[in-house]
Every structure is written in C-alpha cells, then in structure tokens.
Amino acid sequence: MLQDRLSELIQACFTGIWVESHEHEDALAEIGTLCQQEAWRLNIWDLEQGLRIPGQESPAGSAASAVDPLAAIRSASTLAAAGSTGILVLVNFHRFLQSAEIVQALSRQLIDGKQSRTFIIVLSPVVQVPTELDKLFVVVEHPLPSRPQLAEIAAGVATEAGELPTGTEYQRLLDSAAGLTRYQAESAFSLSLVRHGKLQVETLWELKAQTLKKSGLMTLHRGHERFDDLGGLDAVKAFCQRSLRPQANRNSAVQARGILLLSPPGCGKSALCKALGNEVGRPTLQLDVGSLLGSLVGQSEANIRQALRIIDAMAPAIVYLDECDKAFSGVSGSGDSGVSARLFGSFLSWLVRRFTA
C-alpha cells in the first residue's frame, strides 16, 4: 500500500518523495490518514487552491502567495516544530520544474529537510525529475486497485439483486476490471448498469479499448472468430485449450504462458491468434512493433516500456505479436544505432519476468 511505503521512507528520512499516481484524491486520502495516525503536520499545494491545510477552508498563507509555487516550497521550512515532522504535498508540480529558480529552491529545501524533518511529496501522473534533483528524490508508484478493492467497488455500484454476477462470470468481471483506476472502474460499472441493468464484462473492455486507442501502441481485436472456423491445426488448438483455459489449468503444476508459431505465410498463424482469445474467454491485444518506433532519441524504448506496462495492467489477455522476426530484424544493431536491439532486450526481459512469475 502507498501508506506503508510512505511511512517507511519518511521514517528513513527521505526528504524528497515523488508519487506517480493518476488518482490524486485517493493518494491524498492515504497521505492524510498516515499524517493523522503519526501526528504529522500536513500542508497541500495545488495551482487552483494554493497552499492549504486539510480540514481548514482558508489557505495556509496570504492570498497573494497562496498560488505561488516558489512560496509554497519556502513555506515547507515553517511546517515542522521542534521534534515534529512536517509534510508538504505538491500536486502536479512537474509543470513548474522547468524554472531554474524553483529547482534551486526545491533542492535547498530537500537538503535542509534532513535537519528540520520536513518532507516534500510531489504528486504527479508522470515521473519527470530534473537532472539537478535526480539524486534527491525517490519514486513511489501508487498501485492500481487490487481484486478485493475492485470487488468492493463493484458491490458498492451494484446494490440491487441480480445486478452483480456470480460464479465464473463474476471472476471474469474482476479480471476485466484489472488495470483500471478506481475512478475508471466505478464509471465502467455504472455505465454497464445503465446499458444492461447489470454488470457485464463487455462494457469494461470497451473502456479498455479506448485506453489502448489513446496510447496508439496497440489495438484490441474485437472479432468473433472461433476454432471451429479454422481448418487444421488440431494439435495447436488442443494445446491451447489444455493450457490457457482456467479450468484446465486449475490442477496443473506447469501453466503455459504463451506459444511461438513458426510456419510459412498463409498457414493460419494470425487467424489462430485472433480466434484464441474468444476460445479461452480473454481479450486479444495486437501489438504492432512499428508503432513503437519514435523519431526522438529514447522514444522507442520508452514506448515499448509503456506498451508492456499496459499489457501487464490488462492481464489476463492474449498478446498477439505478428511477424516478430521482421519486427526485430535489426537486433544485430546495424543500421538503426541499436534501437532494435534495445527493444528486443526489453521484450526478452519482460518475457522472462512473465514466464517465471
């Protein structure tokens, strides 16, 4: 939990903590609970409301300086009294770190915070730490809701009888909600109730398909192919049904995580992958390696890391990587300054982590 991680870092006197989160209200609630339990002083700053103390309506400063980011940093030194701890949370502060004056003031405050027991927490959806502050910040990720938390959200939305599925359908619903934020999950559950009068998996995958479209790195295959539509490939079909269906894996000591199909063109590899998701009740994600390549230095590597994080968040799913031999044809490093080799290395590392998890 975020609360436990922050408690450890603050007790160890890490004065700069960067929290990567898309759910600021939930993160602020956890930070507020931690400060209340430990009797720590807490101030929160954002550009709209300025500097404020939770539970008080008036800003914690004058009207002129309340929204000034530089004044917010300087106010941290007044937070902690003798023998106490002060926390200053800066919401979306990555927008102001292009200023040399702000970076310098933040660096000075983080160093002085060791003596005064004042801690600065930057709450942001992205990690953009300037080079000058790189060694002064530790990065913490605000985890997405777990299955029990998603179940609690679903139960809070579906309050009437018959609105919440049971059995295998209920487990599929929680699988489909994995990777969504609390806000997204609640919205998707509510939309499903409006459309169908009950919670259904299709609405959640529609929301996830929109998320994939925004990323531009992969697509969600929405076809209706089944194994019965494909001729031949009986051995591969039987293997997939034994290995990937949840009921088949329940008593198996070894669980398959994927298959590698090798054949000349036109033998049904792509068609099998597209039908596999419908056959085992999982969504099929199509990863186009060409879309990972960027024009800026380091952009391609950042794109594949983001794509792999999306795949992890949307699990369990079928990931369909077509023509991977051509996609990583430059793995020797000739002609593209080693970009293909770095992409392939990231992909292999991810495969090893997923297959040994």
N, C-alpha and C positions, 0 to 999 in steps of 0.2 A: 504494500500500500504506500501511497505517496506520503502519508502522515508518518509512517515508521521510518521511511528513508530520510525525510527531512529532520526528524528527531535525532537520528544518528549523526548526520552531517553537522547539525548545529552544536551538538554536544562535543563533536570533534573540532569545532571552531573553524569550519569552512565558511568564511565570511561572504563569499560570492556563490550563489546557487542559481543556476539557470534551469527553470522548469519548462519543459516542452509540453504544451497542452493545447488542445482545441476546445476544452471545456473549462473556461476560466472561472465560472461561478462555482462549479464543483471543486476545483482546486482551491479557490479562496475559502470555501466552506471547510475543507480539510485543514488548511493552514490556520484558520480561525479557531477550530476545535483544538488543535495542537497548542496554540498560544494560550488558550483558556485553561487547558489542563496543566500547563507548565508555569502559568502566571507570568508569561512574557508579554511585553508591550508590543502592540501591532499597529502599524500605520499602512495604509494602502493608497497608492497614487495611480491615477489614470488621467488622460488628457481631458476628458469631459468633466469629471467631478473634482479633479485636483487631488490634493492631499487630504485624507480623511481618516478618522478613527472609527472602526466598526462599532455600530451601535449608537453613534452620535450623528445628528443631522448636519451640523455645521462643519465646514472643512477644518482641518488641523493646521491652520495658517491664515494669513491675511488674504483678502480677495485678490490682491494684485499678484501674489506669489503662489497661489494655490495651484495653478495650472502650469507653472514654470518648471520644466524638468530639472534644470540646474538647481533651483531652490529646493526641489524635492530631495535631491541627493545630499545637499548640505544639511537638510533637516535631520538626516539619519544620526548625526552626532549628538543630537539632543534627546534621542529616544530612550537610551538606557541610563538609569540612575546607578548609583554605586551598588555593585553586587548583583545587578539585574541584567536581563537580556532584552534587547530591542530588535524587532523585525520590521523591515521596510519592504513592501511588495510593490514592484513597479510593473504595471500591466502594459503589455505591448510596447515595451521600452526599446525594442530593437529598432524602431522607427527613428530614434534620436541618437543612435550610436555612430552616425556619420560626422558628428560635431567633435572636433578635437578638444574643445573646452569641456564638453560633457564627459568624454572618455577620460580626460586627465582628472577631472573631479571624482569620477567613479573609481578610478584606480587608487587615488589617495584615500578615499573613504574605505575601500576594501582592505587596504593595508592597515589603516588606523583602527579598523573594526576589531582587530585581534586584541587590542588593549581595552577598548571600550565595550566589547561584547555587543556590537551592533552588526546585524546581518542584512544583506540585501538579496532579495529574491526577485529575479526577472521572470515574469510570466509571459510566455510568448508561444505562438504556434510553430515557429521555426527557430532553429539554432543559428544565429549569425553573430558570433562572438568576435569582436575586433582583435587583431593580432596583439595589440597592446594589453588586452585583458585576457588573453587565451589561458595563461597560467594561473589566473586569479579566480576563474570560475570552474565549478564542477557542474556537469549537465545531468539532470534527472528527468526521466520521461514519466509523464502522468499516464498510468496504464489505462487502457480501454476497459470497459466494464467486463467482469467475468461472467461465466454462465449463471451462477447464483444471483448476481446483480441483474442480469438480463431477465431471469425468471421473475425477479421481484418487480421489475418494470412492467413486464407483460401482465402479471397478476394485478398490478395497480391500474392498468388500462382496461383490461377485460374483466370487469367486475360482475357482469351478469352471467347467468347459467348458459352454457353452450358456446360462449364466446372464446373460451380458451380450449385448444385442442388437447388431446390426451395421448398417451402411449407413444408410438413411433413418430406420429405427426408432431407431437409436442417437442420431441428431441430434434426433429428436422427444423422446427421453428427456431429453436435456440441456436442450432448450427448456422442457420441463415442469418441470424442477428449478430453472430460473432464478427468483430471488426468494426461495428458501428459505434459511434459515440452514444452517450446516454440520451442526448437530445435527438439524434437521428433515430435511435431505436424507438423512443416514445412516439415520435412523429410517424414512423412507419407503421407501428402497431395501431395508432389512431386512424391512419388512412385505410388500413385493412378493415377496421371496424366499420368505417363509413361506406366502403365499397361492398363488402361481403357480409357484414353483420357478425363477423368472427375473425380471429387472427389466422391469416394464411401466409404460406411461405412465398408465394408469387409476388406479393407486394414488397416484401423485403428485398428480393432480388431485383426488382425494378429500381429501387433506390440505389442498390449497389451498382447496377448497370450505369446509372447516371454518374456515380462517383468514378467509375472506370472511364467514362467518356470525358469527364473533366480532366483526368490525368493525361489522356492522349497516348498512353503507353501500351494499352491492351484493350481488348473488346470481350464482351460476354456473348457467347454463341447462344442464340435463342431458338435454334431449330428443334424439330421433333423427330429426328432420326432415331431408330432403334436397331438392335442387332438383327432383328427379323428382316430388315430392309436390305441387309448386306449378304451377298452370297460368298460362301467360302469362309476362310479364316476361323474355322471351328476351334482350333486349338487355342488361338489367342482369345477368342470370345470366352471359352471355358475358363481360361486362366484368369481373365479379368473378373468374371463372375465369382470365382472362388476367392480371389484376393481382395477385391475392392468393396464388395458388399458387406455392410456392417455385420449382418447376421452370420456371414461366412467367416468373418474374422474373429468372432467373439471367443472361440475356443482355440484359436491358432497361436502358437508360440512365436511364429515369424509372420509379420504383417508386411506385405509388399507396399512400397510407396510409389512405384512407377514402373513403366516398361519402356524399352527402347526398340523402335521398329525400324528394321533395315530391309529395304527391297528396292527394286527398280521403280520408276514412276508409273503410276496408274494401277497399283496393286491394292489400293484401299486403305493406306495408312491414315490419310486425313479423314476419310469417311468413318473409319473405326473410332478415331479420337472424338469426332463430333457426336457419334452415337453413344459413346461410353458414358458421358455424363448423364444422359437420360436413362440409360440402362441401370445405373447404380444410384440414381437419385441425387446427383451432385451437379452443380453448375460447371460449365466448360468455359475456361478462360483461354483466349487465344493471344499469345504473346508474340508480337512482331518485333524481331530484333532490330529491324531497320528503323523503327520509330524510336529506339533508344539512342541512336546516334545524334549528337548535337554539334553545333557549329563552334561552340566555345570550349576552351581548354577545361577539362574535367567535367563537362556537362554530361557526356555519355556515361561515365562512371557513376555520376550522381543519379542519372535516370535508371540505370539497372538496379541500384540500391533501392530506389523508391519503388520500382516495379516488384522487387522481391518482398519488400515490406507489405505492399498491397496484397500479394499472393498469400503471405502468412496471415494477414488480417482476415482474408476471405475464406480461409480453410474451414471445413474440408471442401475441396474443389478439385476439378480436373484441369491441369495446366497443359495446354496444347502448344508446343513449340515446333513449328513446321520448318523443315529444311534447316535443321540446326547445323549441319555440316557446312552449308553455304554461309550461314549467318556468322560462324566463327572461322571463316576460311583464312582470315588474316592473323590467326593465332600465333604464327611464327614471328609477327612483329614487322614484317616487311611491307612498306608502302603506307602505313597509317600511324606511324610513330608509336606503335604498341598499344593502340586503343583496343583492338580486338582481343589481344592477349589479356589485357586488364579486365575486359568484360567477361571473357571466358573464365578467368581466375575467380572473379566474384561469383559467377554462376556455379562453378565447381564447389567453392566453399559453402555456398548455400545448399547445394545438393547433399554434401557430406553432413551438414548440420541437420538437414531434414531427415535423411535416411538413418542417422544414428540417434535421433531424438527418442 
